[in-house]
């Protein structure tokens, strides 16, 4: 009995150590994803955040990203099921009504093609090359496009292609959800090709080099997911301020000709966007105030700030 308890205790210690390692790695990844998401969200607005390297808001942003990521996975599954149903209706049903000898010939042809396909993709070099081509295309033409969005609050017009601008300005989350689900699907296919390349028994020096390159590209894609989330997906609704009271005197930052929104609340400062109501052609300005001087902020509602600025 003593040996049994000792064995159970040893297994519990190993399990505890493993869970501690997994928890530490998970916390680091959540923090890293939150850092990328929040920083690029502020970069898109054009705000210099007075945040330390270690701040709990990065952790909260990381969890928001993971929740959105998990919520987008069912969309990928649903689209996959929809594609399967469409394929079944378009190909399998007509195939079933064909004469038996025609179905046999088609089955034999497809079986031979499938064997050729399996043989072709049994090489780790081809798998890695396929993953590299897909990864480069996804990074170059889709995932890095969000980098054009910076300092948007003080720009005259939105940069970038029209499809990306409409994705950013659309007030409904459906299109952005589909876009993010497409990113997840693309990254998943690249990761699957990487896994298949790594698990092939016959490896060469060239396949090792290509697989190492694919590992790097898949890691870049994973890091670009929170970047795209922070730039395109993260909430762009900001509070419209009715009045601001200061420490020294109860003065209003506003006059009747100005509109103001609170964009960011930092550790030592508050950032506001101020726009002249009477001069529509004049661009808004960012006003940074010391946080210790502000006593009270009155908020009237929350506005989709980018839609207001670029959809007059």
N, C-alpha and C positions, 0 to 999 in steps of 0.2 A: 504493500500500500504506500509506503514511504517513497519507493522508486516511482510509482505512478504520479504522486503529487509533485515530485521533483521534476519529472518529465513535463507535466503540465505547466509548472512554473517556468521552466526553461523556454517552452514554446510561447508562453505569454510574454516573456521578456523579449524574444525575437520579434513577435508580432507588434509589441509596443514600440520597439525601436524602428521597425519598418513604417508603422503608422506615423511616428514622429517625423521620419524622413519625408514621407509623402506629404504630410501637413506642411512642413517647411517649404518643400518645393511648390506645393499648390499655392501657398500664401505669396511666395515670390512671383509666381506667374500672374496671379490676380493683381498684385501690386504693379507689375510691369505693364500688363494690359491696361490697367486704370491710368497709369502714368501716360502712356501713349495716347489713349483716348482723350483724356482731359487736356493734355498739352496741345494736341492738334485741334481740339475744339476751340481753345482760346486763341491759337494761332490763326484759325479761320476768322475769328472776330477781330484780330489785331490787338490783342490785350497782352501786356507783359505782366504775368501773374507773379505776385510776391508770395510764392509758395516755396517752402523748404523742400529739400530732396525727399525727406520723409514726412508725409502728411497723410492723415487719415482719409482725406477726400480722394486721393488716388485709389485707396482700397474700395471706397464706395463706388467710384467710377468703374473700377474693375469688375465689381459684382454686377453693376448695371449692364456692362458689356456682356458678361457671361449669361445673364438672364435673357438678354436680347438674342444672343447666339443660340441658346437652347430653344427659345421660342421660334427661331427661324428654321431649326432642324425639321419640325413637322411639315413645314412648307415644302422643303426639299423632298421629303418622303411622299407628300401628297402629289407633287408634280411628277415624281417618278411613277407613282401608281396611275396617274392620269395618262402619262405617256404609254404605260403598259396596256391600259384599257384601249387607247386609240390604236395601238399596234395590233391588239387582238381583233378589234373590229375591222381594221383595214386589211389585215393579212391572214389571220388565222381563220376567220369565218369564211372568206372566199376560198381558202385552201380546202376547207372541209366539204364544200359542195362540188369540188372537182371530181372527175372520175378516178377510180382507184389506181389505174396504171399511171395517170399523170401525177398523182400524189406520191407514188413510189419513186418516180424519176426525180421529182422535186426534192424528196427526202434524201435520196442518194446524193444528189448534187450538193445540197446544203451540208450533209454529213462530211463530204469530201472537202468542201470549203472550210468547214469548221476545223477539221484536222489540220489543213494547211495553215489556218490562222493560229491554232495552238502551237504548231511547230515554229511558225515565224516569231511569235511572241514568247517562245520559251527561252530566247537568248536574253540575258541580263543587259547586254549592250543595247539591244533594241528597246527594251522596256525603259531603260534610263534615258535614252535619246527621246522617246516619246514623251516621257515626263518632263524633260528639259524643254522641249518645244512648247508643250502646253503651258508650263510654268512661265516661260519667257513671254509668251503671247498674253497670258493673263496679267502679268505684272506690268508689261509695257503698255498695253492698250486699254486696260481697265483699272487696275488697282492703283497705279501711281498717278492717275488723272486728277485725283483729289488734291494733289500738291499745288495746283494752280489757285486754290481757294485760300487766300491769306489777306488779312487787313480788309475784310469785306465791308465793315461798318463805315469806312471812310473812302471807299472806292466810288468812282463815277458810274461804273457799270461792272457787271459780273464777267469774269474771264471764263474761258473754257468752251467746250462744244455745247451745242444747244441741248442735247439729251442729258448732259450732266447738270446744266443749269436748271432745266425743268425738274430734274430729280431733287435738287436742293431746295427749290422754291415751292414744290408741291406741298400743300398743307395736309394732304392725306398720307397716311403711313403705308398704304398698300403697295405703291410702286417702290418705295424704299425697301420694304420687306422682301419683295420679289428680287430686287437688285442684290440685297445682302444674301438671300438664299442662293442666288446664282454664284456669288463669290464662294460661299461655303461648298457648293457642289463642285466648283472648279478646283478648289484647294483639296477637297476629298479625293477627287480623281488623281491628282498629282501625288497625294500621299499613298494611294493604293498602288500606283505604278512604282513608287519608291519601295513599298513593302515587297512587292513581287520581285523587283530587281534584287533586293537584299536577300531574299529567300531562295534564289536560284543556286543550285549546287555547283554548276560549272561557271566559275568566275575567271576573268582574265585581268591583266593589268589595266587595260583600257576600260573594262567594265567597272573596275574599282574607282578609277578616276571620274568616270561619268556619274556613277552613283554618288560619290562624294559631292560633286557639283549639284546633283539633284537634291541632296540633303540640305545644302545651303539655300537653294531656291525655294524649297518647301518651307524652310524656316523663315525666309523673307516674306513669303505669302502669309504665313501665320501672324507675323508681326504687323503686316499691312492691314489685317482685319480690324484690329482696334483703331488704327489710323483712319481707315475709311469710316468706321463707326463714329469716331469723334468729330470728323469733318462733315459727313453727310447725314448721319442718322441721329446723333445726339440732339436732345430737345433744344430748339432755337426760340422757344417762347421765353420772353423776359418781362419782368414787372414794369408797368408804366407807373411813374412816380407822380403823385399829385402835389406833394410838398416835401421839403427837406428842412428840418430844424437843426440849428447849429448850437454848439456848446456855449459860445460867448454871448450870442444874441439870437433870439428866435426869428431868424430871417428866412425867407423863402428863396431857394436857388432859382426858382422859376419866375418869369413874368408872363403876361398874357400872350406874348408872341412866341413862346418856346414850348417845345415838347421834350420830355426827358424820360429816359429809361435807365434802370439800374442793370448794368451788364454783368458786373462781377463784384463779389465781396471777398477781398483778400484778407490776409492777416493784419496788415497795417494800413490798408487803403481801400477805398470804394471807387469803382469806375462807373461813370454815367455816360450815356450818349445823349447829346443835346442837339435838337434840330429846330431851326427857325420855321415857324408855321407860315409866315408871310412870303418868304423867299424860297420857293420850291426847288429852284436850281442850285441853291447853296448846299454843299454837302454837310452832313452832321459832323460834330466834333466830339472827341472823347475827353471827358473831364475827370481827372483823378483827384480825389479829396482824401485827406488823412482821416482814417477811421475814428480816431479819438475825438475829432472835432464834430462828428455827426451824432446828434442826440436821437432824432426820430426821423423815420422815412414813412411817408404815407403812400400806399400802393392802391391804385384804383382798379387795375385789371392786368392781365398778362396778354402780351401781343406777340404774334409771329414776326419778329423784327426784320428778318430778311425779306419777307413778302411785302412788308410795309415800305421798305427802302427801295426795292427794285420792281415793285408792282404799284406804281403811283395810281 
